[in-house]
């Protein structure tokens, strides 16, 4: 006989998501277990194998699908769930004034990404967020920041200020020489068209570093 602990969907409906463990939330996306192991057991196994939620969020479909009892369909559901969570739109009225504010927006979106991605954060005259857009995506080690496209987006959306963030899949938040150089180019170019440039931060996991402060 199953207990309430074996029924994460029922617990979600009665108690809300905050009351559920990581394994229970993963189990809901898996839907079913495998021979000899319940869905909750399979979820716990995955979390152990991948070192927790952070590691599981980095896994791709092919890697997850190779786990017995997971397969392509369940793997797709898990990867999609983590991707969707990273695209949560900031609440209206979020104000960005510091490097820490930029990092707070970027980390949930790209902190765990396995390829380098660049976000442009567009702000209005009160420094409220207008848009958070992915403007570049590269490989596991680098991506190119499209300075002209970033400024074009800022002008198109009547942004008064902009900020940039990108992740380092290596786990290091130390900016590269290219990171520093492109930050300087963007700062100068933004000034020429009357857009204030706040900062460019590097994120990795839940860590971050300001490139402006480092340069």
Buried (B, 14 or more C-beta within 10 A) or exposed (E): EEEEEBBBEEBBEEEEEEEBBBBBBBBBBBEEBBEEBBBBBBBBBBBEEBEEBEBBBBBEBEEBBEBEBBEEEBBBBBBEBBEEEBEEEBEEEBEBEBBEBBBBBBBBBBBBBEBBBBBBBBBBEEBBBBBBBBBBBBEEEBBEBBBEEBBEBBEEBEBBBBBBBBBBBEEEBEBBEEBBBBBBEBBEBBEEEEBBBBBBBBBBBEBBBBBBEBB
